[in-house]
Amino acid sequence: MSLQKSLQTSPLTDHLVVHGVRLAYRERGQGEPVVFIHGTPSHSHEWRDVAPHIEAAGFRTVVYDLLGYGLSERPVDRDTSVAAQTDLLGHLLDALGIEQANIVAHDIGGAVGLRFALGHPGRVRRLMVIDSVSYDSWPSSTWRKIIDENLDDYSSMPQDDFDALLTRQLAMTVADESLMSGGNLEAYLAPHRSAPGRVSFFEHQVRHYDSKYTEEISGRLGELTMPVRVLWGEEDRWQPLHYARRLTGDIPGAELSVVPGAGHFVMEDAPEHVVEEIGDFLRRPVTVNA
């Protein structure tokens, strides 16, 4: 299967009601389960050039949109914070009949994966975190400025202004900014191409950019016993590389792999490298760290 980039808006094909809310997802393949958790400002589009290759390698892959993101439900009365998404992950695994999974998680998905692994260590076979938020690393300075200046004005923001704002932010996620253009950029903007979509972006995503969800687990990272690999774009402008090194040092037995010439959305800059790293990690024997 070619790694040529698809321009489709979402790779998801199905919907499932989980704990009273509707999640969009795609489940394919057989073998050990691998669950992909995306970041922000994003949705499952970011895994389009990665997950199919892991499926083809003999794994059962599950890709889903977090609650309030992409094609999943955008409820007005449900918490969509990292803590709430962590709880919902457990319900999703239950609904799919998955007792134990390999988790591959990016950005805020990394925080979800880390929290879930700490709370339910028996349910995580291996954990890969990719350019994850951690400690006090988020929100980035540009997101903090948006929160301070725009968060309460979202309802009146014209579509063109919103698109310009989000396009500027998305350009920062890649080392090669030409990748975040054309149909690919449109795919990232697509969930917000309406007034409800813009409101949802601020309410379900930006309002929950809060480092308390990672700072409160920073002292517990040494409790992780499953294999952990930290994968990072060397040129990440939102989550600098020193956070990757700190995470690797605090998690027993963790491995760090740095991708040269890649930014925060490393799967955009270097999809082949990401596929290789995940495949190698999944083939490693599982040993419990003391």
Disulfide bonds with the S-S distance in Angstrom:
none
